[in-house]
Amino acid sequence: MSKVIAHSLFTDFDISLFKSGTHYKLYEKFGSHIVKKDGMDGTYFAVWAPNAKEVSVIGDFNHWNDQEHQLNVRWDASGIWEGFIPYAGKGNTYKYKIKSSGDDVVTEKADPYARRCEHPPKTASIIWEDAYAWKDKKWMKERKKNNALDAPYSVYEVHLGSWRRKVAENRFLSYIELADELVTYVAAMNFTHVELMPIMEFPYDPSWGYQLTGYFAPTSRFGYPDEFKFLVDKFHEKGIGVLLDWVPSHFPSDAHGLGNFDGSCLYEHPDPRKGYHQDWKSLIFNYGRNEVKSFLISNAIFWLDQYHADGLRVDAVASMLFLDYSRKDGEWEPNELGGRENLEAISFIKEMNAAVYKNFPDVQTIAEESTSFPQVSSPVFSGGLGFGMKWMMGWMHDSLDYFAKETIYREHHQDELTFSLNYAFTENFMLPLSHDEVVYGKKAIVEKMPGDEWQKFANLRLLYCFMYAHPGTKLLFQGCEFGQTSEWNFNGSLDWHLLDHKVHKGAQTLVQDLNTLYTKEKALHEQQFSADGFEWIDHGDHQNSVMTFLRKGNNEKDTLVLVLNLTAMPRENYRIGLPKSGTLKMVFNSDAAIYNGTDNFKDQQLHSEPKAWNDRANSLILALPPLAMLALKYK
């Protein structure tokens, strides 16, 4: 067996950037790279292990013998071990065997930069490269307008392992099969984007992918890396953007992962008050270490660069921002200013967002952030964290609490539903009904609704109508669109057979049409983050539990009048104030027969009267269907 030959892909400039935390394409240098040296085919390996006294590449090409291929440590105090191994090539499995200096700890680690990993429960890395020929030039050229903050942005959140399965064969759909079935479905449902729960390699299915060991490898559960690229390509072919869940907040302590990598706290913070997450029993990155920052920012850039992702939804941002997150007094230490903010994490987040938008100005980063931390979605140059959008968790909690109430009690709680408009324009908010709301005993969304079956589904439809009428972008988890009645089971398929029943089919058709309405009507997206795009007509009719408001686009002719009846009681002669005189047409009615509504409130004559109402000179009398929304527009 040939020994390791000295070789390097690093320049002095690379090393300088790496040490300073500003090298954002480390994946081009670290890991395993198939190269030719001195006429020999082989693979170059590079790994960061500054606490090591010896690093060997062990693999199926050397019978996992740690004496065959010992890497060379660089002379520049970078802590990088590297070298060229002849004849090791594509498809070979490998790990790094690391002997630490001082305490003789020995670890066997998967490659942090591996492009492909073995199928769990196996844990080795795989030498890999592909020459995938992208076909999404048209999408990439145009995606700036599709990802813009004034564009419709309706997201279908998907867990690839449970969206649909080959039940008879007891297996997942492959990336190739998903490129047919999932892409076709998302396109038919008129969503503008899909968000994939973490597809980076992870060892433990019940973690849903949120505890990663292969940050640069799409999970092998569904196929090969180039097949995942094919899936992204197919979404782009249909005009659908692809968002990836990204987890820079923590990582698992599995033996082959990043924890205790070279016998020291290399990637994790050495202080358990900052480096150990008590809720998730996982390790927290050391955001103050430059090389770790480079690793994470390079990883964010990698998925945008190599996999043409259109955005990153960043998980658990709140846990990163605060030193006392989920910790009791005495379990955390204030920062140097005496506060509870994690200044190192905040600095990292800003650097990450600045790097992403500098290199990919046509994508979006979206924060799952549940606190009132200011300026999450403001640019870094103006003092913000730099995200493009932030999840509106307050809207989600208030709306679900309200819709869970029996309709006869809602008159006492309408302020809960309208409260979100008091702060709706302080951030660029995305309205999420995500996987977190349908697990751990919280019940499926439709099962949170009160009443008999008809009322449950009418309430569900009205909740979705409120979501789409409310300012902000939208996110809906798989199965919610057709009223899945059981909680989400990551280990099974969605209950697609429910679509044989008209109540479920009606809910699905409603979401499909709401996506069309949101995309077609400029008033619903052009000013979705601006107070100029929203105006109350009446939010105070508690007694009737009716809300009326305007949504406005850049042009007055695009204005929509939205009327929501939040009870099961029809309102036969309900007067609303109007912004001007004229004749209106109904452009949406969630009570239509196609949605399983009553279908009793259609073809209304909608002519304004010069009668003052709601502090307006003109008004209109409507017949309001039960638990429904009407959208009106001037002819």
N, C-alpha and C positions, 0 to 999 in steps of 0.2 A: 504493500500500500504506500502510495506517495505521501510524503510529509507535507506540512504546511509551507508554502512559499511566501516570502514577504511580498506584500502588495497592499496598496491603499487607494481608496477613492476620495479620501479627504485631502483638501488643500489646507494650507495654514489659515486661510480666510475662513474656511468651514469651521475649523477648530475655534477660532476667535468668536465666530457667531454662536457656536454651540455653548461655549463657556459663558457668553454674555446673555444667553437666553433669547437670542434673536434669529436663530436659524429655523426657518419655517418649512423647510423641505428636507428634513432629516431622513425621510423614507427613501430618498435617492442615494443615501450614503450607508445608513445602518441596515442591518438585516442580512439577508442572503441575496446575492446578485449573480446571475449566471454571466460569466465573462470568459474571454479567451486570453491566456497569458503565455507568452513564449511559444505560441502555436498549440498550446494545450487547452482543451475545453475543461471547464471546471466552475467552481463557485467561490466568490469572495464573501467572507463573513466579517461582520463587525458588530460588536456589542459593548455597551457601556457597563463597566464593573470596576469602579475605582478602588473598592475594598478587597479585590481579589489578588491572590498571589499566583494563581494558575487558572486558566480558562481553556477548556477543551471542547471541541465540537464532537459530539457523539451522535451516531446515526446508523441507519441500516447499511450505509456504504462502508462502515468500519466495524460492524458487529457491536456497536455501542461501547467501544473500547476507548477509554479516556486517555490512553497512552499514545494513540495513533496521531491525533491532530490537535496539537496544543497551539493556540493562537499566540501572537506576539503582542506585547503591550507597547503602546506608542510611547515615545520619548518625551512628550510635551505635557505630561501631567494631566492629560485630558481624562485618563481612566478608561480609554478605549482600547479594546483588544481586537485584533484583526488578522486577516491572512487569507491566502488563496489555497483552496484544496482542489487539486486536479481530479477530474473525472466524477466529482460529485455534481449531480445535475438535476434537472427538473423531475419532480416526483419523489426524490429521496426525502426520507423523514430524518429529523435531527432535533437535538436539544443542545443547550450549553451546560456543561458540568463545571461548576465554579467552586474553587477552593478559596475560602476567604483567608486573608492574612490575619495573624494574631490568634484567633480562637479556633482555627481549623474547621469551621463550619463548612459543610459541603452541600451545595444545592444543585438540583438539575432543573433547569428552567427552559420553558418554551421561549422562542425568540420574540421579544416585544414588538419587533417590526415585521414579523412574518406575514407574507401576503396570503398564505393559505395554512389552515390547521387541520389536523385529523378530526374525524367525526367523534364528538364526545360519546362515551367516556374516555376515549383515547386522547392523549394530551400533547403529542409531538407536533412540531412545526413541519411544514413541507416546503422544500425549495420550489419556487413557482414563478412563472412569468407567462403573460399571454400577449398576443398581438391583436387584441380585439379591434375590429374596424367599426368605429362609431358611425351611425347613420343619422344622427340628430342635429346636423349642421343648421337646419332651418330653425329648430326649436332653440338652440343655443344662441342663434342670432337674434331671435325675437323674445327671449324669455325676460328681458328687462321689463318690458311692458306687462308681461303676465305675472311678474313678481312685484310689481310696483305697489306702493301703499294706497294708490287710488284705483286699483284694479280689484275685481271680484276675487276673493281668496277663500275658497270653501274646501275644507280639508277632511278627507276620510282617513281616520286612524285605523291602522291594520296591524294585527299580530299574525305574521305569515304562517305560524305553526297551527293556528286555530281558526283562521278565516274559513277555510274549507279543507276537508281531508278526503283522501281515498279511503273511505271507511271499510269497504270490503277487504282492502289490502292492508289496513291498519298502518297507513303511512301518510307523511306530509305530501303536499303538492311540491313539485320541484320548481326551481326558478323558471324553467322553460314552460311548465304547465301554468304557473302563475302569470307568465307573460301573455298567455292566452286568456285564461279564465278571469283572473283578477283585473287585468287591464281592461278587458271588455266590459266587465261589470262597473268599474269606476267611471268609465266613459259613458256608459248607458245611464248612470245615475247623475251625470252632469256635474260631478265634483271637478273643481279646477286643479286640486292638488291631492296627493296621497301622502300620508305620513306613516312611515314604517317604524314600529317599535324596534329596539336595537337589533340590527342584523350583524353587528360585529360578533366575533366568536365568543361564546360564553359556555361554561361547563355545566350549568345547573338549570334545567328547564323551568322549575318553579320560580326562578328569579326573573322570568319573562324577558331575559336578555339585559337586565340592568346591572349585572355584575360581570364585567368583561375580563377576559384573559387574552384575547386576540384583537387588539385595537385596530390593526391594519388589515384584518382578514374578514370578509363576509362569511358568515357561518356556513360550515360544510353540510349542515342539516338538509339544505335544499339544493345543493349542487356546487358547481365550480365558480370561481371568481368571474370568469368571462361570461358565465350564464347569468350571474347577477347583473352584469353590465347590459346583457341582452334584455333583461327585465326593465331596467331603467330606460333603455333605448325605446322599448315598446310603449312605455308610458309617454315618453316624449313624442313618439310618432302620433299618439292620440291627442297631443296638446295638453298633457297632464304633467304638472310639476311634481318632483319627488323630494320630499323632506325626510331626513333621517334623524331619529332620536340619537342623541350623543350624550355620553355620560362621563364628564370630567370631574364629577363630584366625589367618587369613591370607587374602590375596586376590591375584589374578594381576596382572601388570604390563602387560596388554593396553592398547593405546594409548587405547581408549575408556573404560577402567575408572577405578578410584579412584586409581591410582598417579600421582604427580607431577601432581595434579589441576589446580592453578592455577600450575604451574611450580615448585611447592615440595612438600616432603614434608608434605602436608596430613593425609591419613588414616594414612599409614605413619610409623613412628618414624624420625627422621632419622639416627640412629646405626645403621649396618648390622648391628652386633652385636645390636641389639634389633629392627631393622626389616626384616631380610632372612632368609628361611628357606632355608637351603642345600639341604635335602633336596628341597623342593618347588619351588625357584626362584621363590618367591613373596614377597610383601611382608607384613609383620606390622603390625597396627594399633598406633597409638600410644595405649595404654590410659591414659596419664597426661594426655592432652589432653581437657578437659571436653567439647568439642563432638563429639569422636569417641565418647566414652562415650554421649552422648545419642543419637547416630546408631545405635549398636549396640543399646542398650536399647530405643529406639523400634522398631527392627526386630524384636526379640523380641516386644514387645507387639503389633506390627502383625499378625503371623500368628495370634496368639491372639484378637485383637480382630476383625480384618476377615475372617479365614478360618476362624474357629471351631476352630482346631487345639486338640487336647487335651493337648499337651505338646511339648516340644522336646528332642531328643537332641543334646547339644552336642558337636561334633566336636573331637578333638585337644586336649582340656583339658590333658594333660600338657605339650604343647609351649608352652602359655601360662604354666604355673606356674613353669617353671624357665628361668633365663637361660642355663644351660649345656646346654639341650636340644639333643642332636645336635651339640654344638660341642666342639672340642678346647680344651685349655689355651691361653690367649692369644687365643681367639676370642670370649671373653665377659668381662664386667666384673661383679664382685660388686655387690650392692645396697648401700645406705647403711649397712646393719648388718653388712656383710661376708659375707652369705650368698648362696646361689645362687637364692633364690626371687625371682620377678618380683613385687615388692610392688604395682606399679601394676596388673598383670593380676589379681592376687588381689583387690585392692580392687574392680576392675571386676566380676569374677565375683560377688562378694558383693552389690554394688549391683544387678546384673542379676537375680539370684535373688530378692532382697528385693522388687524392683519387680514381678517376675512374680507372686510369691505374694501380694503385697498386692492386686494388681489382679485376679488370677485364682486364688483359693485352691483351686479345684477342678481344677487341671491338675498335671502333673509335669514337672520338668526332670531330665534324665538325663545324667550325665557319662560320656563315653568317656575314662576316666582310668586309666592303666596302671601308676601308681607306688603307693608306700605313703604318699602325702601324707595326713595325718590329717584326719578329720572332713569328708570331701568331701560326705557326705550328712547332715550335721548342720545344724540351722538356724543362720542367721547370728547370731541373738541369743545362741546358746550357743557362739559362736566358730568355727562351721563355715563351709564355703563356701556352704551353702544349697541344694545340689541335693536333689531328692527321692530319687534313686537313683544308683548308680554301677555301671558294667560290672565284672563280676568276671573280670578277665583271667587271674588266677592259676588259677582253676577251669578256665577254657577251655584254657589251655596244658597243665596237668597232666592233664586228662581226655583230651585228644587224644593226648598222649604215651603215656598208659597204654593206651588202646584201640588204638593202633598196634602194640603189642607182641604177638607170638605168645602165645597163651593159656598155653602151657606155662611161660613165663617170668614170668607175672604174679604168682605167689606171692612173688617177690622185690621186687615194686614196689607192693604194695597201699597202702603208706603214701603214695605219690604221690596216690592217688585219695582217701584219707581226710584228707589234710592240709588241704584247704580248710575242713573243719569246725572247725579250730582258730581260724580268723579270720572265719568266715562271718557273725558277728553284730556285727562291728566297723563295718560300713556297711550301708546298705540296698542289697543287691547284686542286680543283674540278671545272669543267666547268659546270655552271648551266644555263639551260633555264627553269626557274621556273614559278610558278603561278604569280609572281609579274610582269612578262613581258606580260601577256595576260589579264590585267584588267585596269579599270580606263581610258578607251579611248586609250590605247596603241595598240589595235587591236590584233587579233590572229596572231601567228607567220607567217602563210602562207600569211595572208593579208598584212603583212609588205613588202612582196616581190613585185618587179616590174614586168611589162609585162602582157601578156595574161595568160590564165589559165595554159597552158603548161609550160610557163616560170616561173610562180609563183611556181609551184610544182617542177620544175627542180632546181630552186634556193633553195627551201626548202630542197630538197634532198642533194644538194651540201653543204648547211649550216651544216646539220647533218654529212655529210662526213668529213667536216673540223673539226667539234667538235670531232669526233672519231679518226681522224688522229693526232690531236693536242695532245701534252703531257698533262697528267692529267686524273683524273677520270671524270665520266660523270653523269649528272642529267638532266632528261627530265620530264616535267610536263604532266600529263594525258591529252589526247586529241591531244597534239602536235604531237604524233607519227603517227597519221593518217590525220593530216592537218585539225583539227577542224577549221571552217571558222569564227565562232563567238567568241567573248571574253568569257572567263570563267564565268559561272553563278553558284555561290555557291548554288543557290536555285533550280537548275534543273539538269537534267542528261546530260552527254555528248551526242553529236549527232551521235549515233552509226549507224544511217541509212546512213550516208555518205559513209560507207564502201561498199555500193552497187555500188559506182562509182569507175572506175578503177584508177583515179588519186589519190584518197584517199587510196585505197587498195594498190597501188604501194608504197606510202609513208610509210604505215604501214609495208609492207614487207621489204622495205629498212632498217628501224630501226631494225627490227627483224634480218636481215642479218648482219647489222653493229655490233649488240651485239655479234653475232656468231664470226665475224671476230676479234673483240676486244678480245674475250675470247680465240679464237684458236691461233691467231698470237702472239707469245711471245714478238715480237718487239714492240707491241702496249701497253704492260703493265709492262713488267719486269723492265724497267728503266724509268717509266713514270714521275718520279720526279727528274730525273738526267739529266744533260746536256750531259752525255755520251750516252743517248738514242735518241738524236736528232742531225741531221746535215743537214744544208741547201745544196742543189745542186744549186738552183738559186731562190732567192727571189726578184730579181731586174728586171724581165721582165715585166715592167709596160705596155709597148706598147701592148703586147699580153694578158696581165692579166693572166699569167700562173705562178703558184708556183710549185716548185719541191723540195722535201726534202727526207731524209732518216729517218726511225725510226729503232732503233736498240735494240735488246735484249742482253742477256748475252753472247749469242753465235753468231758469225758472220753469220752462215748459216741461221739465222732467220731474217736477215735484210730485210726490205720492202722499196721499192721505191714508193713514193706517188707523183702523178701528178694531179694537179687541174687546170682545164680550167674554169676561172671565168667569161667568157662571153658566149653569145649565138652563137658565131662564131666558127664552127669546125676548127681545125688546122690539115691540112692533112699531112704535112711533118714537124713535130716538133721534133727537136733534143734535147736530154738531155744528160748531162754527167753522167757517171756511176762510181761506186766505183771500179769496176774490170771488166774484160772481162767475157763473158759467155752467156748462154742462159737463158732467163727469161720467166716466165709464168705469166699470168694475174690471180690474185687471187680475184680481185673484180673490178667491173665496174658498176658504179651507173647509167649508160645510158642503162642498159639492159632492155629488153622488160618487164620483170616481175615487174620492177619499173615504168613502163610507159615511159621509155626512148625511144630514136630513134632506138636503137638496130642495128645501122649501123656500129659500130666500135668494132667488135669482131673477134676472131680467128686471131689476128695479129701475124706475124712471128717476134719474139722478140730475135734477135741475135745481140750482141754487135759488134761494129766495132772499129778497132784501130785508131780512129779519135779523136783528142783532142777536148774537149768541156767543158765549165764550169770549166776550170782549172783542167780537168781530162783527163787521157790518153785514156779512152774508152768512147764511146757514143752509142746512139741508136736513131733511127728515129721512131716516133710514129704518129699515126693518133688519134688526141684528139677529143672526142665527145664534144658537146656543154654543158656548165653548168654541168660538170661532173667530177668525180674523178676516176682515175685508180690506183689500187694497184698492184705492180709487185713484184715478188720474184724470186731469182735465183733458177734454177732447181738443 
